[in-house]
Structures are given as structure tokens and as C-alpha cells.
Amino acid sequence: MGQPRARAALVSVSVSVQDLGTLGGAVSQAKAVNRRGQVVGTSRDALGRTRAFLWEETLAVNRHGQVAGHSRGAGAPMKHAFLIAEPGTMIDLGTLGGATSIAHDLNDRGEAVGLAETKAGEPRAFVWTATDGMRDLGTLGAASMALGINDRTEVVGGSGHAFLWTAGGGMLDLGTLGGRTSCANAINDAGWIVGVSQTGETDARGLPVTHAFLRTPDGSMLDLGTLGGEHSAAVAVSDEEGGILRIAGHSHDASARMRAVLWAVRLG
């Protein structure tokens, strides 16, 4: 049996689809989107190698050119989160007392989020700032990780359920689309949140169905559906531009092939 073929796709609210192609291989996936609808992610080339298009998967870059990620130091077996605030200067963000930390996102204020191990080896969501260093954001009762941060230092991630963390309110459980688990992947400056959630249904294999979601600033969680398949996920959300909110992610189509997609949501 050959490899399943998948193509990046552009999806509007009218569900018309434009094939964005690949780098010569069979699979492409979207990872992020800006307000102009530019999508970046990864694709296999003609030799089957996975290549980034426009953006490297393991790094977060803000509009000032600052970079966050994770790396092993010389002779170090474990990864530490880092921030490059200026060219040639790499700041080790440390851990929460354990061996490992990983940065997932960075805002335009140079604040980073991710997960770090405690002294007991427990993975915890963190936010790092230049003034306060690394802060443990706590949990919802399960291991936690932070995946997105906006310029208001509002943080989203997962701890069994998707969460929103703010300095004033702590960690808020965002719930699910009816299933047991969910995870928030990104938040924009207006407070729109995207992620993935189990729906409470099962697929043909007996596994939980997962759908991309959009959480509105007033607290409603909207199911973004799929391209005809049983699974989808939203991984990035733009700021509003011209009344349009753009959301990047991926979805299975009716043949269970994975497609990179861009949802366009008209506001108002």
C-alpha cells in the first residue's frame, strides 16, 4: 500500500477548497497563519524528506525578530528552553527545578511560554518574562503545558482540558466540545482562542473523534468541523483584519487523508 496523499488546502466559510500543493511529496501540514492569510508549516519533498515552508516548526519568532525554542547545551543530555532577544545572544530560560524545559511560543514583548519539569519531574506550563523569570502556571489536576501567548500575557494550553491563564485570574478551565479532553493551541490579542477537543463521539476505529474549535472572547466554544472526515485541529489564529479571522490547522477529508487548511471566519 502506498503512502496516503495529502495536500495543503485553503478553506473559506463557504467550504470552497483551493489546493495549495506540496514541496513535491505527498503530505503537507499548516502550522501558523498571519492576518494577511499567509500560511506556514511543513511538507514532504519529492525524496520523502520533511521540509519547513517559511517557518521552522520548532521555533517561535515575533515581529521584532526575537526567537524562542529549545536546545541542548554542550555535553548536556536534556533540552532547555532559550530566547534569542538579540542576534548572537542566547538566553537559557532554565527550568522549574527539573532537568528539561521546552519553549512553544513567544509574544512581541519577548515573553515566552512552554513546559518545564519541576524538581519532582512533573511537567508544568510556564511563562517566562525578563523581569520575573520562569513562573509555574499550575495545573487543572493533570500535567500541563503552555502553547500560546498574546501581547496581553494571556496564556493558553492544555492540562487535561484546554486552559486560559491570566495573571489576575489564574488558570481557567475552557471545557470541551462534549468529550473528555481538549487543548488550546493559540490566542490572539483580542482573546480569540483555537485548539482541538474530543467531541464525545467515536470514529470507525473506535477512537475518540477530535474537532478543531474556536473559543470566542465571550466564552462560547464553536466546533469548526472538518473537510468531511472525522478529525481536525486548529493550531494558529490571526488578528482580525477587514472583519476576517483566519485560523490555520489540519483536517481529515472523507478519505481520511490529512489536509492543511485555513478557515476564514467573518466577524460581526
Sequence and secondary structure as in RCSB ss.txt:
>XXXX:A:sequence
MGQPRARAALVSVSVSVQDLGTLGGAVSQAKAVNRRGQVVGTSRDALGRTRAFLWEETLAVNRHGQVAGHSRGAG
APMKHAFLIAEPGTMIDLGTLGGATSIAHDLNDRGEAVGLAETKAGEPRAFVWTATDGMRDLGTLGAASMALGIN
DRTEVVGGSGHAFLWTAGGGMLDLGTLGGRTSCANAINDAGWIVGVSQTGETDARGLPVTHAFLRTPDGSMLDLG
TLGGEHSAAVAVSDEEGGILRIAGHSHDASARMRAVLWAVRLG
>XXXX:A:secstr
       EEEE TT  EEEEE BEEEEEEEEEE TT  EEEEEEETTS EEEESS TT EE TTS EEEEEE TT
 SSEEEEEEEETTEEEEEE BEEEEEEEEEE TTS EEEEEEETTS EEEEEEETTTEEEE   SSS  EEEEE 
TT  EEEESSSEEEEETTTEEEE   SSSS EEEEEE TT  EEEEEEEEEE TTS EEEEEEEE TTS EEEEE
 BEEEEEEEEEE   BTTEEEEEEEEEETTS EEEEEEEEE  
